Amino acid sequence: MVTWIVVGVVVVAFVVLGLAVRPVLARLPRLRRAALALQGRQAEALALQSAAEELQQRAEALQERVLVAQQRTELIKAKRGN
């Protein structure tokens, strides 16, 4: 008698576990697609980050060239003014 009660409790526990796991297993394909989409977006973000860093370096170099051009312009104006 006790054996049947234990077997019944174990069977009920497995049924409850199966019912609890079923929705999660049903969502796995959507979760996988979402994970792949997030990985793709992460790769895009990394590419954009490196492009932004390159653009920042180019902007800094251009800023230095602008300063040199301004200094040259000031020198030319100073020479013409004398």
KOLFI-917008 format. One record per residue: residue in three letters; x, y, z of N, C-alpha, C in turn. Coordinates in nm, 2 decimals. Layout:
<vofis>
ALA X Y Z X Y Z X Y Z;
...
</vofis>
This chain:
<vofis>
MET 0.08 -0.12 0.00 0.00 0.00 0.00 0.09 0.13 0.00;
VAL 0.19 0.13 0.09 0.28 0.24 0.09 0.35 0.26 -0.04;
THR 0.39 0.15 -0.10 0.46 0.15 -0.23 0.37 0.22 -0.33;
TRP 0.24 0.19 -0.34 0.16 0.26 -0.44 0.14 0.40 -0.41;
ILE 0.14 0.44 -0.29 0.13 0.59 -0.26 0.26 0.66 -0.30;
VAL 0.37 0.60 -0.28 0.50 0.66 -0.32 0.51 0.67 -0.47;
VAL 0.47 0.56 -0.54 0.47 0.56 -0.68 0.37 0.66 -0.74;
GLY 0.26 0.68 -0.67 0.16 0.78 -0.72 0.21 0.92 -0.70;
VAL 0.28 0.94 -0.59 0.33 1.08 -0.56 0.44 1.11 -0.67;
VAL 0.53 1.01 -0.70 0.63 1.03 -0.79 0.58 1.05 -0.93;
VAL 0.47 0.98 -0.97 0.41 1.00 -1.10 0.35 1.13 -1.11;
VAL 0.28 1.17 -1.00 0.21 1.31 -1.00 0.32 1.42 -1.01;
ALA 0.43 1.40 -0.94 0.54 1.49 -0.95 0.60 1.51 -1.09;
PHE 0.61 1.39 -1.15 0.66 1.40 -1.29 0.56 1.46 -1.39;
VAL 0.44 1.44 -1.36 0.33 1.50 -1.45 0.34 1.65 -1.43;
VAL 0.34 1.70 -1.30 0.35 1.84 -1.27 0.48 1.90 -1.33;
LEU 0.59 1.83 -1.32 0.71 1.88 -1.38 0.70 1.89 -1.53;
GLY 0.64 1.79 -1.59 0.62 1.79 -1.74 0.53 1.91 -1.78;
LEU 0.42 1.93 -1.70 0.34 2.04 -1.74 0.41 2.18 -1.72;
ALA 0.50 2.18 -1.62 0.57 2.31 -1.60 0.68 2.33 -1.71;
VAL 0.74 2.23 -1.76 0.84 2.24 -1.85 0.79 2.26 -2.00;
ARG 0.67 2.21 -2.02 0.62 2.22 -2.16 0.61 2.36 -2.21;
PRO 0.56 2.46 -2.14 0.56 2.59 -2.20 0.70 2.65 -2.23;
VAL 0.80 2.61 -2.15 0.94 2.66 -2.17 0.99 2.59 -2.30;
LEU 0.97 2.46 -2.31 1.01 2.39 -2.43 0.94 2.44 -2.56;
ALA 0.82 2.48 -2.54 0.74 2.54 -2.66 0.80 2.67 -2.70;
ARG 0.86 2.75 -2.61 0.92 2.88 -2.64 1.06 2.88 -2.69;
LEU 1.12 2.76 -2.68 1.27 2.75 -2.71 1.30 2.80 -2.85;
PRO 1.22 2.77 -2.96 1.26 2.82 -3.09 1.25 2.97 -3.10;
ARG 1.15 3.03 -3.03 1.14 3.18 -3.03 1.26 3.24 -2.96;
LEU 1.29 3.17 -2.84 1.41 3.22 -2.76 1.54 3.21 -2.84;
ARG 1.55 3.11 -2.92 1.67 3.09 -3.00 1.68 3.19 -3.11;
ARG 1.57 3.22 -3.17 1.57 3.33 -3.28 1.60 3.46 -3.22;
ALA 1.54 3.49 -3.10 1.57 3.61 -3.03 1.72 3.62 -2.99;
ALA 1.78 3.51 -2.95 1.92 3.52 -2.91 2.00 3.54 -3.03;
LEU 1.97 3.48 -3.15 2.05 3.50 -3.27 2.03 3.64 -3.32;
ALA 1.91 3.70 -3.30 1.89 3.84 -3.34 1.98 3.93 -3.25;
LEU 1.98 3.90 -3.13 2.06 3.98 -3.04 2.21 3.97 -3.07;
GLN 2.25 3.85 -3.10 2.39 3.84 -3.14 2.43 3.92 -3.27;
GLY 2.33 3.92 -3.36 2.35 4.00 -3.48 2.36 4.15 -3.45;
ARG 2.27 4.19 -3.36 2.27 4.33 -3.32 2.40 4.37 -3.25;
GLN 2.45 4.27 -3.17 2.58 4.29 -3.10 2.69 4.31 -3.20;
ALA 2.69 4.23 -3.30 2.80 4.24 -3.40 2.78 4.37 -3.48;
GLU 2.66 4.41 -3.51 2.64 4.55 -3.57 2.69 4.66 -3.48;
ALA 2.66 4.65 -3.35 2.70 4.75 -3.26 2.85 4.76 -3.25;
LEU 2.92 4.64 -3.25 3.07 4.64 -3.25 3.12 4.70 -3.37;
ALA 3.06 4.67 -3.49 3.11 4.73 -3.61 3.09 4.88 -3.61;
LEU 2.97 4.93 -3.56 2.95 5.07 -3.55 3.04 5.14 -3.45;
GLN 3.08 5.07 -3.35 3.17 5.13 -3.25 3.31 5.15 -3.31;
SER 3.35 5.05 -3.38 3.49 5.06 -3.45 3.48 5.17 -3.55;
ALA 3.37 5.18 -3.63 3.36 5.29 -3.73 3.35 5.42 -3.66;
ALA 3.29 5.43 -3.54 3.28 5.56 -3.47 3.42 5.60 -3.42;
GLU 3.50 5.50 -3.38 3.63 5.53 -3.33 3.72 5.58 -3.44;
GLU 3.71 5.52 -3.56 3.78 5.56 -3.68 3.74 5.70 -3.71;
LEU 3.61 5.73 -3.71 3.56 5.86 -3.74 3.61 5.97 -3.64;
GLN 3.62 5.93 -3.52 3.67 6.02 -3.41 3.82 6.05 -3.44;
GLN 3.90 5.95 -3.48 4.04 5.98 -3.51 4.05 6.07 -3.63;
ARG 3.97 6.04 -3.73 3.97 6.13 -3.85 3.93 6.27 -3.82;
ALA 3.84 6.29 -3.73 3.79 6.42 -3.69 3.90 6.49 -3.61;
GLU 3.97 6.42 -3.53 4.08 6.48 -3.45 4.20 6.52 -3.55;
ALA 4.23 6.44 -3.65 4.33 6.47 -3.74 4.29 6.60 -3.82;
LEU 4.16 6.60 -3.86 4.11 6.71 -3.94 4.11 6.84 -3.85;
GLN 4.08 6.83 -3.72 4.09 6.94 -3.63 4.23 7.00 -3.63;
GLU 4.33 6.91 -3.62 4.47 6.95 -3.62 4.50 7.03 -3.75;
ARG 4.45 6.98 -3.87 4.48 7.04 -3.99 4.41 7.18 -4.00;
VAL 4.29 7.19 -3.94 4.23 7.32 -3.93 4.31 7.42 -3.85;
LEU 4.36 7.37 -3.74 4.44 7.46 -3.66 4.57 7.51 -3.73;
VAL 4.63 7.42 -3.80 4.75 7.46 -3.88 4.71 7.56 -3.99;
ALA 4.60 7.53 -4.06 4.55 7.63 -4.16 4.52 7.76 -4.10;
GLN 4.46 7.77 -3.98 4.43 7.89 -3.92 4.56 7.97 -3.88;
GLN 4.66 7.89 -3.83 4.79 7.96 -3.80 4.85 8.01 -3.92;
ARG 4.85 7.94 -4.03 4.91 7.99 -4.16 4.83 8.11 -4.21;
THR 4.70 8.11 -4.20 4.62 8.22 -4.24 4.66 8.35 -4.15;
GLU 4.67 8.33 -4.02 4.71 8.44 -3.94 4.85 8.49 -3.97;
LEU 4.94 8.40 -4.01 5.08 8.44 -4.05 5.07 8.52 -4.18;
ILE 4.99 8.48 -4.27 4.98 8.55 -4.40 4.91 8.69 -4.38;
LYS 4.81 8.69 -4.29 4.75 8.82 -4.26 4.85 8.92 -4.19;
ALA 4.93 8.86 -4.10 5.03 8.94 -4.03 5.13 8.99 -4.13;
LYS 5.18 8.91 -4.22 5.28 8.96 -4.32 5.22 9.07 -4.41;
ARG 5.10 9.05 -4.45 5.03 9.15 -4.54 5.00 9.28 -4.46;
GLY 4.98 9.27 -4.33 4.95 9.39 -4.25 5.08 9.47 -4.23;
ASN 5.20 9.41 -4.23 5.32 9.49 -4.21 5.35 9.56 -4.33;
</vofis>
